[in-house]
């Protein structure tokens, strides 16, 4: 089965048809998705700004990450679920949209950035947690994260206009 057939079979499900044809379902999903994005970006930005050494100097970076990460993950799961539902409603169209594909690429890079941070600088956080500025790898991770997530939001907004 080729990709186009898979996309068309997703679009032909009863759920996708309901989402596409309902006057309220898609806008409701979109609203919850945007709220989720705001929570993801907000919580990540607080941590990233701390990693850059710009804010929250009185708080341990490790404590800040531990306190905010659960909220970030819950909001991210909400975004994945709502985004997936919106995708199946128009899978063939989204799969050809360069803004959507760019958004997915930036999401993958943001995940890679997070993995590199957690496998690198975060493993030595006890050595630098209270020092300013944080070490270069932590600052680069914070800068990369803010830039990538801002790009995800920017491209996500443009999906509807392309």
C-alpha positions as CSV (number, residue, x, y, z in Angstrom):
1,X,0.0,0.0,0.0
2,X,1.4,3.4,-1.0
3,X,1.4,6.5,1.1
4,X,-1.5,8.2,-0.8
5,X,-3.7,5.1,-0.2
6,X,-2.9,5.3,3.5
7,X,-3.7,9.0,3.6
8,X,-7.0,8.5,1.8
9,X,-8.0,5.6,4.0
10,X,-7.4,7.9,7.1
11,X,-9.5,10.6,5.5
12,X,-12.3,8.1,4.8
13,X,-12.8,7.0,8.4
14,X,-16.0,7.9,10.1
15,X,-14.0,10.0,12.7
16,X,-12.3,12.0,9.9
17,X,-15.5,12.6,8.1
18,X,-17.2,13.8,11.3
19,X,-14.3,16.2,12.1
20,X,-14.4,17.5,8.5
21,X,-18.1,18.0,8.2
22,X,-18.9,19.2,11.7
23,X,-19.3,22.9,12.2
24,X,-17.8,22.8,15.7
25,X,-15.5,19.8,15.9
26,X,-12.5,21.1,13.9
27,X,-12.5,24.6,15.5
28,X,-12.8,23.0,19.0
29,X,-9.8,20.8,18.2
30,X,-7.9,23.7,16.9
31,X,-8.6,25.8,20.0
32,X,-7.4,23.0,22.4
33,X,-4.4,22.6,20.2
34,X,-3.5,26.3,20.4
35,X,-3.9,26.2,24.2
36,X,-1.7,23.2,24.4
37,X,1.0,24.9,22.2
38,X,0.8,27.9,24.5
39,X,1.5,25.7,27.5
40,X,4.3,23.8,25.8
41,X,6.0,26.9,24.6
42,X,5.5,28.7,27.8
43,X,6.9,26.1,30.1
44,X,9.8,25.3,27.7
45,X,10.6,29.0,27.4
46,X,10.9,29.5,31.1
47,X,13.4,26.6,31.2
48,X,15.2,27.9,28.1
49,X,15.6,31.4,29.4
50,X,17.0,29.9,32.6
51,X,19.5,27.9,30.5
52,X,20.5,31.1,28.7
53,X,21.1,32.7,32.1
54,X,18.5,35.4,31.5
55,X,15.8,34.7,34.0
56,X,15.0,32.8,37.2
57,X,18.6,33.2,38.6
58,X,17.4,32.4,42.1
59,X,16.0,29.0,41.0
60,X,17.9,25.9,40.4
61,X,17.8,24.9,36.8
62,X,17.3,21.3,37.8
63,X,14.4,22.2,40.1
64,X,12.8,24.3,37.5
65,X,13.1,21.5,34.9
66,X,11.7,19.0,37.4
67,X,8.7,21.2,38.3
68,X,7.8,22.3,34.7
69,X,8.5,19.1,32.7
70,X,5.3,17.3,33.8
71,X,3.2,20.2,32.6
72,X,5.2,20.3,29.3
73,X,4.6,16.6,28.6
74,X,0.9,16.7,29.4
75,X,0.5,19.7,27.1
76,X,2.6,18.1,24.4
77,X,0.5,14.9,24.5
78,X,-2.7,17.1,24.2
79,X,-1.1,18.7,21.1
80,X,-0.1,15.4,19.6
81,X,-3.7,14.1,20.0
82,X,-5.4,17.2,18.7
83,X,-2.9,17.6,15.9
84,X,-3.4,13.9,14.9
85,X,-7.1,14.3,14.8
86,X,-6.9,17.5,12.7
87,X,-4.4,15.7,10.4
88,X,-6.7,12.7,9.7
89,X,-9.5,15.1,8.7
90,X,-7.4,16.3,5.7
91,X,-4.4,13.9,5.6
92,X,-3.8,14.1,1.8
93,X,-3.8,17.9,1.9
94,X,-1.5,18.2,5.0
95,X,0.9,15.7,3.7
96,X,1.6,17.9,0.7
97,X,1.7,21.2,2.6
98,X,5.3,22.5,2.9
99,X,4.5,24.4,6.1
100,X,3.1,21.2,7.7
101,X,6.2,19.2,6.6
102,X,8.5,22.0,7.9
103,X,6.7,22.0,11.2
104,X,7.2,18.2,11.5
105,X,10.9,18.7,10.7
106,X,11.3,21.4,13.3
107,X,9.5,19.2,15.9
108,X,12.0,16.4,15.1
109,X,14.9,18.8,15.5
110,X,13.4,20.1,18.8
111,X,13.3,16.6,20.0
112,X,16.9,16.0,19.0
113,X,17.9,19.2,20.7
114,X,16.2,18.0,23.9
115,X,17.9,14.6,23.7
116,X,21.3,16.1,23.1
117,X,20.8,18.4,26.1
118,X,19.6,15.6,28.4
119,X,22.4,13.3,27.3
120,X,25.0,16.0,27.6
121,X,24.8,19.2,29.7
122,X,21.9,17.9,31.9
123,X,23.9,14.9,33.1
124,X,26.4,17.4,34.6
125,X,23.8,19.8,36.0
126,X,25.0,19.4,39.6
127,X,28.3,21.0,38.5
128,X,26.8,24.1,37.0
129,X,23.2,24.4,38.4
130,X,23.9,27.5,40.5
131,X,26.6,29.2,38.4
132,X,26.0,32.0,36.0
133,X,26.2,31.9,33.1
134,X,25.4,28.3,32.5
135,X,27.9,26.4,30.4
136,X,27.9,26.9,26.7
137,X,26.2,23.6,25.8
138,X,23.3,24.4,28.1
139,X,23.0,27.9,26.6
140,X,23.1,26.5,23.1
141,X,20.4,24.0,24.0
142,X,18.2,26.8,25.4
143,X,18.7,29.1,22.4
144,X,18.1,26.2,19.9
145,X,15.0,25.2,21.8
146,X,13.4,28.6,21.8
147,X,14.3,29.1,18.1
148,X,13.0,25.7,17.1
149,X,9.7,26.0,19.0
150,X,9.1,29.5,17.7
151,X,9.6,28.0,14.2
152,X,7.1,25.2,15.0
153,X,4.5,27.8,16.0
154,X,5.2,30.1,13.0
155,X,5.0,27.2,10.5
156,X,1.9,25.8,12.3
157,X,0.1,29.1,11.9
158,X,0.9,29.2,8.2
159,X,-0.4,25.8,7.4
160,X,-3.9,27.1,6.8
161,X,-2.6,29.8,4.4
162,X,-0.7,27.6,2.0
